[in-house]
Amino acid sequence: MTSWVGTFAEDMVNFIGTYFQWLLDIIKEVINWPLEALGSILYNIEPIVFLAILFVVSILMTKRLIISILIVFAFYIIDWMGYWDSAMITLNMVIVAALIAIIIAIPLGIWSARSEQANPIIKALMDFMQTMPAFVYLIPAVIFFGLGIVPGVVATVIFAMPPMVRLTNLGIRQVPTELNEVADSFGSTDWQKLRKVQLPTAMPSIMAGMNQCIMLSLSMVVITAMIGGGGLGEDIVYALSRVDVALGFEAGLAVVLIAMTLDRLTQSLNKG
């Protein structure tokens, strides 16, 4: 039997579903557009072409031949094991979810850093979002958006945002006071100070938040297979239902290889 807390949460979900369905439909369409656009590329591109593009991108980003070869080899292993299509679905969801999370999180982090009134509220919200079990996000996502990739992306965005918000906030707050004073002494506006002083100085922290956001997106995308997200998560759930160690290990290895690739690429951005 649920308490009034659970009843209140259920009433809130029902209220949103009843009176804001039009907004939920707009959100679904907005998320579905980049998923279809990127998916049309990833799902139809030949593996050899993808590997060639990945090698060039890796060279440009990491500037290290060995790392680039290993990254390409990781995706070759995924193709060799027969999980290419699943990997592309997972990669599509991760990229879209991470981009949406970053677009929302950076302004929130900046607002939190520059407003002492908003900071405790945003911090409390991020604490709630970060500590809530990942599976709980699947329930309202299914109620609001049904089954499929879109609710999986929505749940992933909510789950992956907190570290991006926190590290953006932290990075801007750690900008030396002297730099802010110099910007003020030259008559910089708040926007100029943010763009030319605070954001460049805070970039290492922001990039670390971006890395964490992408890693959390990948971990959550696997879980969203339980609500029809598909991809490698679906292979893992299927292996779990059949207690198939071989299938589970291969699909899990594919997730690990994608995670290592994204981690190395985002870390190279930070170093750059």
C-alpha positions in Angstrom: 0.0 0.0 0.0 1.5 3.4 -1.0 1.7 6.4 1.2 0.5 9.9 0.3 3.9 10.6 -1.2 3.4 7.9 -3.9 -0.2 9.0 -4.4 0.9 12.6 -4.9 3.5 11.5 -7.5 0.9 9.4 -9.3 -1.6 12.3 -9.3 1.1 14.6 -10.7 1.9 12.2 -13.5 -1.8 11.8 -14.3 -2.3 15.6 -14.2 0.6 16.2 -16.6 -0.7 13.5 -18.9 -4.2 14.9 -19.0 -3.6 18.6 -19.3 -0.2 18.8 -21.0 -0.4 16.0 -23.6 0.0 18.6 -26.3 3.3 19.6 -24.9 4.4 16.0 -24.6 3.5 15.5 -28.2 5.7 18.4 -29.2 8.6 17.1 -27.1 8.2 13.7 -28.7 8.3 15.2 -32.2 11.3 17.4 -31.4 13.3 14.4 -30.1 12.1 12.1 -32.9 13.5 14.4 -35.6 17.2 14.2 -34.7 16.8 10.5 -34.0 15.4 9.9 -37.4 17.9 12.2 -39.1 21.0 10.7 -37.5 19.5 7.2 -37.6 19.0 7.5 -41.4 22.8 8.0 -41.7 24.0 5.4 -39.1 21.6 2.7 -40.1 22.4 2.9 -43.8 26.1 3.6 -43.9 28.4 0.7 -44.7 30.6 -0.4 -41.9 33.8 0.1 -44.0 32.8 3.7 -44.7 31.9 4.3 -41.1 35.3 2.9 -40.0 37.1 5.1 -42.5 35.3 8.2 -41.2 35.9 7.2 -37.6 39.6 6.8 -38.3 39.8 10.3 -39.8 37.8 11.8 -36.9 39.9 10.0 -34.3 43.2 11.2 -35.9 41.9 14.8 -35.9 40.6 14.6 -32.3 43.3 12.5 -30.6 46.3 13.3 -32.9 47.5 9.8 -32.0 47.8 7.0 -34.6 47.8 4.1 -32.1 44.6 5.3 -30.3 42.9 5.9 -33.6 43.7 2.4 -34.8 42.5 0.9 -31.6 39.2 2.9 -31.8 38.6 1.6 -35.4 39.5 -1.9 -34.3 37.0 -1.7 -31.4 34.2 -1.1 -33.9 35.6 -3.7 -36.3 35.2 -6.2 -33.4 31.6 -5.1 -32.9 30.9 -5.7 -36.6 32.8 -9.1 -36.5 30.7 -10.3 -33.6 27.5 -9.4 -35.5 26.2 -6.5 -33.4 26.7 -3.7 -35.9 23.0 -2.8 -36.3 22.4 -2.9 -32.6 25.5 -0.8 -32.0 24.3 1.9 -34.5 20.9 2.1 -32.7 22.6 2.5 -29.4 25.1 5.0 -30.7 22.2 7.0 -32.2 20.4 7.2 -28.9 23.5 8.1 -27.0 24.5 10.9 -29.3 21.0 12.5 -29.4 20.4 12.0 -25.6 23.8 13.4 -24.7 23.5 16.4 -27.0 20.1 17.3 -25.6 21.3 16.8 -22.0 24.3 19.1 -22.7 22.2 21.8 -24.4 19.9 21.9 -21.3 22.6 21.3 -18.6 25.1 24.0 -19.6 22.7 26.9 -19.2 21.4 25.4 -16.0 25.0 25.2 -14.7 25.7 28.8 -15.7 22.5 30.0 -14.0 23.4 28.0 -10.9 26.9 29.5 -10.8 25.7 33.1 -11.3 22.6 33.1 -9.0 22.8 32.4 -5.3 19.0 32.2 -5.3 18.8 29.6 -8.0 21.8 27.6 -6.9 20.3 25.7 -3.9 17.2 24.9 -5.8 19.1 23.5 -8.8 21.5 21.6 -6.6 18.6 20.0 -4.8 17.0 19.1 -8.1 20.2 17.6 -9.4 20.6 15.6 -6.1 17.1 14.2 -6.6 17.8 13.3 -10.3 21.2 11.8 -9.6 20.1 9.6 -6.7 16.8 8.4 -8.0 17.2 4.7 -9.2 17.5 4.7 -13.0 14.6 2.2 -13.5 12.2 4.6 -11.8 12.6 7.1 -14.8 11.2 4.4 -17.1 7.7 4.5 -15.5 6.7 8.2 -16.3 8.6 8.0 -19.6 6.4 5.1 -20.7 3.2 6.8 -19.4 4.0 10.1 -21.2 5.6 8.9 -24.5 4.6 5.2 -24.8 7.1 2.5 -25.7 10.1 3.0 -28.0 13.2 5.0 -28.5 11.8 8.4 -27.6 10.9 7.6 -24.0 14.3 6.0 -23.7 16.0 9.2 -24.8 13.9 11.3 -22.4 14.8 9.0 -19.5 18.4 9.1 -20.5 18.5 12.9 -20.7 17.2 13.2 -17.2 19.6 10.6 -15.9 22.7 12.1 -17.6 22.2 15.8 -16.9 23.3 16.2 -13.2 27.1 15.8 -13.7 27.1 18.2 -16.6 25.2 20.8 -14.5 27.3 20.3 -11.4 30.7 20.5 -13.2 29.6 23.5 -15.3 28.6 25.2 -12.0 31.8 24.2 -10.3 34.0 25.3 -13.2 32.6 28.8 -13.4 32.7 29.2 -9.6 36.4 28.3 -9.6 37.3 31.0 -12.0 39.9 33.1 -10.1 38.5 36.3 -8.6 41.3 38.3 -10.2 40.2 37.3 -13.7 36.6 38.5 -13.0 37.9 41.7 -11.5 40.1 42.4 -14.6 37.1 41.8 -16.9 35.0 44.2 -14.7 37.7 46.8 -14.8 37.7 46.8 -18.6 34.0 47.4 -18.6 32.9 44.0 -19.8 29.2 43.2 -19.7 28.0 40.0 -18.0 27.7 38.3 -21.3 31.2 39.3 -22.4 32.7 38.2 -19.1 31.0 34.9 -19.3 31.9 34.2 -23.0 35.5 35.5 -23.0 36.7 34.8 -19.4 34.5 32.4 -17.4 33.6 29.8 -20.0 37.2 29.4 -21.4 38.6 29.1 -17.9 36.0 26.7 -16.8 36.3 24.6 -20.0 38.3 21.7 -18.5 35.6 21.2 -15.9 32.8 21.5 -18.5 34.5 19.0 -20.7 34.8 16.6 -17.8 31.1 17.0 -17.2 30.5 16.3 -20.9 32.5 13.1 -20.6 30.5 11.9 -17.6 27.2 12.9 -19.3 28.1 10.7 -22.3 29.1 7.8 -20.2 25.9 8.0 -18.1 23.9 8.3 -21.4 25.4 5.0 -22.6 24.7 3.2 -19.4 21.1 4.4 -19.3 20.4 3.6 -23.0 21.1 0.0 -22.2 18.5 0.0 -19.4 15.9 1.7 -21.7 15.8 -1.5 -23.8 13.3 -2.6 -21.2 10.8 -0.1 -22.6 11.5 -0.8 -26.3 14.7 1.3 -26.7 16.3 -1.5 -28.7 20.0 -1.6 -29.6 22.6 -3.5 -27.6 20.4 -3.2 -24.5 17.8 -5.3 -26.2 20.4 -8.0 -26.8 21.4 -7.9 -23.2 17.9 -8.1 -21.9 17.2 -11.1 -24.3 20.4 -12.8 -23.0 19.2 -12.2 -19.4 15.8 -13.7 -20.1 17.4 -16.8 -21.6 20.4 -16.9 -19.2 22.6 -16.9 -22.2 26.1 -16.2 -21.0 27.7 -16.0 -24.5 25.2 -13.6 -25.9 25.2 -11.5 -22.8 29.0 -11.3 -22.8 29.3 -10.4 -26.4 26.6 -7.6 -26.2 28.2 -6.3 -23.0 31.6 -6.3 -24.7 30.1 -4.2 -27.5 28.8 -1.7 -25.0 32.2 -1.6 -23.3 34.0 -1.0 -26.7 31.6 1.9 -27.5 32.1 3.4 -24.0 35.9 3.2 -24.3 35.7 4.9 -27.8 33.5 7.7 -26.6 35.6 8.2 -23.5 38.9 8.5 -25.4 37.3 10.9 -27.9 35.8 13.2 -25.3 39.0 13.1 -23.2 41.0 14.2 -26.3 38.7 17.2 -26.6 39.5 18.1 -23.0 43.2 17.8 -23.6 42.9 19.8 -26.8 
